[in-house]
Amino acid sequence: MRTGDMRIYTAGLGLMLIGAPAVFAATKDAEPPDREMLKMMEFLRDMEMIKQIDMLQDMQQLENSDPTKTVAPQKSPPLKKKEMPK
């Protein structure tokens, strides 16, 4: 084998060795989730739903609140520029 062929062969072998763990990890991830994981996923979905309900209630409270309390702050008058003596 020539030096160039050896480099290509070594690079190909290196790529195969790097990619091999990823292939084995992908097959392990393909296993169905166990009951504990399913319960945790359901719990997280319920928590997200509770957060959304709380947010909707807060929005309704803001919409139904007294409009005099939510008056926008008034703007301050513009500052006058002082003339510099010449």
Backbone torsions as a table, in degrees:
resi	resn	phi	psi	omega
1	MET	NA	146.3	176.7
2	ARG	-86.1	169.8	-177.7
3	THR	-65.4	-40.3	179.7
4	GLY	-64.7	-41.2	178.6
5	ASP	-65.7	-37.1	-178.9
6	MET	-66.1	-37.9	179.3
7	ARG	-66.1	-42.2	179.1
8	ILE	-64.2	-43.3	179.3
9	TYR	-61.9	-43.9	-179.3
10	THR	-66.3	-41.4	179.3
11	ALA	-64.5	-42.1	178.7
12	GLY	-63.3	-42.9	178.8
13	LEU	-63.9	-39.8	178.5
14	GLY	-63.4	-42.4	178.5
15	LEU	-64.8	-37.5	178.1
16	MET	-64.9	-40.5	-179.6
17	LEU	-69.5	-34.0	178.2
18	ILE	-70.6	-39.7	-177.3
19	GLY	-77.4	-20.8	-176.2
20	ALA	-61.5	-46.6	178.6
21	PRO	-61.1	-34.0	179.6
22	ALA	-65.6	-36.7	179.1
23	VAL	-67.2	-42.8	179.9
24	PHE	-68.3	-36.7	178.2
25	ALA	-66.8	-36.9	179.7
26	ALA	-65.9	-37.2	178.9
27	THR	-70.4	-33.1	178.5
28	LYS	-69.1	-38.4	179.8
29	ASP	-68.6	-18.1	-177.7
30	ALA	-76.3	-8.2	178.6
31	GLU	-66.9	143.9	178.8
32	PRO	-66.8	148.0	-179.4
33	PRO	-68.4	147.8	-179.9
34	ASP	-80.6	176.4	-175.7
35	ARG	-61.9	-40.0	-178.9
36	GLU	-63.2	-40.7	178.7
37	MET	-66.5	-39.9	178.3
38	LEU	-63.9	-40.3	177.3
39	LYS	-64.0	-40.5	179.3
40	MET	-65.5	-40.5	178.4
41	MET	-63.7	-41.3	178.6
42	GLU	-65.4	-40.4	178.0
43	PHE	-60.9	-43.8	-179.8
44	LEU	-66.1	-37.3	176.1
45	ARG	-63.2	-42.8	178.8
46	ASP	-62.9	-40.9	179.2
47	MET	-63.7	-40.6	178.7
48	GLU	-64.6	-39.3	179.0
49	MET	-65.3	-41.0	179.1
50	ILE	-63.3	-42.0	178.3
51	LYS	-62.5	-40.0	179.3
52	GLN	-67.1	-39.7	177.9
53	ILE	-63.6	-43.7	178.1
54	ASP	-61.0	-41.1	179.8
55	MET	-65.1	-41.1	177.9
56	LEU	-63.7	-39.8	177.6
57	GLN	-64.4	-40.5	177.7
58	ASP	-63.3	-40.8	179.2
59	MET	-64.6	-40.2	178.4
60	GLN	-65.0	-39.5	178.3
61	GLN	-63.9	-39.7	178.4
62	LEU	-66.7	-39.8	179.4
63	GLU	-67.2	-34.4	-176.6
64	ASN	-91.9	-0.8	-177.5
65	SER	-72.5	165.4	-177.9
66	ASP	-66.0	125.5	-177.4
67	PRO	-66.6	-21.5	179.7
68	THR	-71.4	-24.3	179.4
69	LYS	-78.4	-22.0	-175.6
70	THR	-107.0	35.4	179.0
71	VAL	-72.7	137.0	179.4
72	ALA	-68.3	144.7	179.6
73	PRO	-64.8	143.7	-178.6
74	GLN	-77.9	149.0	179.2
75	LYS	-78.3	144.5	176.6
76	SER	-79.2	150.1	-179.6
77	PRO	-65.7	150.0	180.0
78	PRO	-66.2	145.7	-179.7
79	LEU	-78.1	139.3	178.2
80	LYS	-85.7	140.7	178.1
81	LYS	-84.5	134.5	177.2
82	LYS	-85.9	139.6	178.4
83	GLU	-81.4	137.3	179.4
84	MET	-86.8	132.7	175.9
85	PRO	-68.3	141.8	-179.8
86	LYS	-95.2	NA	NA
